[in-house]
Amino acid sequence: MISQFFVLSQRGDNIVFRDYRGEVPKGSAEIFFRKVKFWKEDEEEEAPPVFNVDGVNYIHVKVAGLFFVATTRVNISPSLVLELLQRIARVIKDYLGVLNEDSLRKNFVLVYELLDEVIDFGYPQTTSTEVLKSYIFNEPIEVDVARLPPLGPASMFMQGTKRMPGTAVTKSVVSTEPGGRKREEIFVDIIEKISVTFSSSGYILTSEIDGTIQMKSYLTGNPEIRLALNEDLTIGRGSASVYDYRSSSGGAVILDDCNFHESVRLDSFDADRTLTLIPSDGEFAVMNYRMTQEFKPPFRVNALIEEAGQLKAAVIIKVHADFSASVTANTITIQMPVPTHTARVSFELESGAVGQTADFKEGAKRVEWCLKKIVGGSEHTLRAKLTFSQESHGNIAREAGPVNMNFTIPMYNASKLQKGRDGRQGDHGSQSLAHRFRETRKRERERGIRIQEGLLGGGRRKKRDRRTAYGRPMARRRQRAIPPCSKTYGFPIYCAAWVPIDRISAAAEAEAAGKKKEGGGEAAAVEETAEKKEQGGGGEVAVAEEEAAEKKEQEGGQSFHTLDPNRPLVALGGGGGEGRSGVPNVLLIAEFDLISRSLSDTPVFRLGTDADVPYRMAVHPGGDGVVCAFPKSCRWFDWDIPESKKTYKLALKSSAKILTPLEDVGLQLALAFDAEGSILATGGEDGHLRVFKWPSMENILDQTDAHSTVKDLDFSSNGKFLVSLGNSGPCRVWDLTSSTAIASLPRENGEIFGFCRFSRTRADNPILYVTAMHGNQAKLVSWDSLSWKRVGERKIGRDPISAFNVSMDGKHLAAGTVEGDIIILSSLDMRVQMTVKKAHLGIVTTLAFTQDSRALVSTSFDSTARVTVIESQKSSGPNLWLFVLVIMLAVLVYYMRLKGVF
């Protein structure tokens, strides 16, 4: 949760500013810049990424010469905010194409629109470029890249130089070519950060590579991409030495660890080291890896310092480029700290040196040598003379160094991650991958993909060589088809629940009967008069009046619905939050046809919730109404059924009933009624667990520190137990009869719990299901409710689980993933029965079974709701097997008779 977000230029100008919570003074940007500019604490040259001033936490990153800053007063995870700031910068760059002060000023309307969608009331919503495209309507104003000024050494990662690295793609993901045509392109880079420590004699002491495969996609139609890596790649060192020269010379590449983007599928990775993915829009890291295996560094650096008289010393720095002459390194910066009592430095560059500068940073007490480029195989030398302000009584060689070197080498990778089957490691590092892609080119063409040579070089070649082209007709055919069971409703959907229409209608009839009984003879007389009117020929007039009333109600927004069990209703809630994005905050009711398996194109009913977005929803099982969790409070909504003899017109209306104990309690991340609807439980973002009797709202349990944050909770079918879990720590079980915690279910081996549900059968001994992530494996754990011991677990995939539920008949379990997949399992053995891949484009936010367990509704941030019909597991039955057995016996008898056995 952050309070403010702002972007400052290098001069301290406030380019973008957004105050989400009003908790931090408006002058925070000036305080931040003054503190960073004159930072002198602990003899540090630059301000750390996180610091505190007068109770306000300032968290910042510097991207493209701009300060991206977030402020907060709460104790929030710094790494979370730092990652959020990096992602915001990436999203802005994806939309603007160029990230600098000029592009931000020209596109400030688009930037504010992005911020309103990315952050709501200080809480991050989404940083996916692909998801945001559904809600962003402003077009970017292009900036002329050629006219941008250089930004010094930082320009090696930015625009502004003639020789730009591969990541500097300056086109917006939403821009089109002249004439409205969009070019189908994809750019892939391998970027490696090398850290090597040399001894004074030039030997390597330590070496490490931090690498990433970076991709930026401008493709349409969601095509599938396959990236092939070195077939000798091994992940995990095992018993091998950190500096195993045999593995290095033999061609094997050993990665210490790695991680992949959420869109990467690893189905064939173990077999042929191929990554399969459907790239999302914008720039993202396909793979991050770290390697400490011995490798050949691209440069050899030698530094020498020795006394040259009283109060003087001489420094010699030599750099040798140890790679092919066909490769050129760009924007090289070499820094060497000198003794603290150095007063001035004079430099002697090579004769005829072009593009070289040397400077003495007096404040930092270091020598800085900058070279525009270095060709492979060449050697460069810098000589410097130091003058000291006082005599040194120690060894000046110990006071100087170590030498630090920053550089960029396009089309080069030191890790040999791209080495091919022929065993050669080209200087450009792209020949091997082209070789492997040529072998599968025919198969890829059949899928509409044309792979060209040089696709995965360590940097990009010319534009024509680095493109992966997609024919437009094929791209249109590969676009994602939306089935009838899935509909888009125009807002991110956070919660969903099936409407108990039979209970609602029964409650309405009971209420009408009570009113009729209270009315007594007067109501009976009115009914008798109406019957006589119909018998006397006035029935047509009465019917016409009723139809006119129905039409009038429909025009007012209340739609017709019959009590058909094959046409259930589902309630959905969500919206765009408080931002001015034009995305509404809505509660709506949609209809699903089980026969045609389709959701209604238009909602049955729609109710706006003004500036508050409904994040969670719990429908009363007895048909009383719906309770919704909003950012600050919970509100109650009644079902609205106008009186009609033949039809029910279902709607929601704001209730006069105020849930006083749930006013101004903050966001409740979990809401649930028990099976009878007599108990309501809520779990807050602040970790506060509350349990009430319904509808009196009498307190049963009030635990302020149940968890750090209550993520999920559920009642047992008999209403005796309540289970809850949070972001960290164990899962806790509460006995509602004594209002105490009776069990704490611990995690094992670093598990992270996600969601919890009791089984709906076996009321005397229900099974508790808990989802968990263990490393890169998602699994389902079951617990016995008598002993509270683990009784089973099952791995169900690699993607983290984002939603979970149990069917009302207790036969099925359902899990939704962050990749948009839906997994349906059997509750008996937790085996997967059905998987719906890419049911949604975004994270699955909620899952809910119908009362008869025939269908499952799922929702997502991508504004879609989808209903999956649960197919019954049909068996062939014992008769078929008996028939097969009889045939086999008959054949056997016939064969034995032919052989004369009997």
Secondary structure, DSSP 4 states (H G I P E B T S, - for coil): --SEEEEE-TT--EEEEEESSS-S-TTHHHHHHHHHHT--GGG-SS--SEEEETTEEEEEEEETTEEEEEEESS---HHHHHHHHHHHHHHHHHHHSS-SHHHHHHTHHHHHHHHHHHEETTEE----HHHHTTT--PPPPP--GGGPPP-GGGGGGSSSSSS--TT-----TT---TTSPPP--EEEEEEEEEEEEE-TTS-EEEEEEEEEEEEEE---S---EEEE--TTEEE--TTS-TT-HHHHHTT-EEESEEEE-TTEE-TTHHHH-EEEE-PPSEEEEEEEEEE-S----SEEEEEEEEE-STTEEEEEEEEEE-S-TT-EEEEEEEEEE--TTEEEEEEEPPTT--SEEEEEETTTTEEEEEEEEEETT-EEEEEEEEEESS---S-HHHHS---EEEEE-TT--TT-TT--TT----SSS-HHHHHHHHHTHHHHHHTT-B--TTTT-SS---HHHH--B--HHHHHHTSPPPPTTEEE-SS-EEEEEE--HHHHHHHHHHHHHHHHHHHTHHHHHHHHHHHHHIIIIIHHHHHHHHHHHHHHHHHTT---B---TTS-EEEEEE--TTSSSSPPPEEEEEEEETTTTEE-SS-SEEEE-TT----EEEE-TTSSEEEEE-SS-EEEEEEE----SS-B--EEEE-S---GGGTT---EEEEEE-TTS-EEEEEETTS-EEEEETTT--EEEEETTS-SSEEEEEE-TTSSEEEEEESSS-EEEEETTTTEEEEEE---TT-EEEEEEE-SS-TTSPEEEEEEEETTEEEEEEEETTT--EEEEEEEESSPEEEEEE-TTSSEEEEEETTS-EEEEETTT--EEEEETTSSSS-EEEEEE-TTSSEEEEEETTSEEEEEE-------HHHHHHHHHHHHHHHHHHHHHHTT--
